[in-house]
Amino acid sequence: MEISRLLKEKIDTQMASWNAEIEAAEAKAKARQAQAEAEAADAELDEAFWARVKDLRARVLEGRQYLAELADAGDEQAERIKKKLSSLFE
C-alpha cells in the first residue's frame, strides 16, 4: 500500500506543478494578447488620425485655390465659386 500512496503523491505533485505552469502560461498568453490588441487599436487610431490629417491638408489646399480664384473673380465667377465651397465646408 505504501507504493500506491507514494505514486499517488508523486502524480498529484506533478499534476500540481503542471497546473501551475498552465496558469502561468495562460496569464502570459493573456497579457501578450491584450498587448497585441492594444497595439492593433493604437495602429488603427494612428491610421485614422493620419487619414484625418490628409483630408484636412487637402481641404486647406482646396481652400487656398478658391482664395486665389476669388482674388481675381468677378461677381459671376464668385457665385460659381460660392456653390463649389459647400463641399469644402462639409
URURCOR-V684427 format. One line per field, one symbol per residue. burial: I if it has 24 or more other C-alpha atoms within 12 Angstrom, else O. A space follows every 50 residues. Layout:
burial = ???
This chain:
burial = OOOOOOOOOOOOOOOOOOOOOOOOOOOOOOOOOOOOOOOOOOOOOOOOOO OOOOOOOOOOOOOOOIOOOOOOOOOOOOOOIOOOOOOOOO
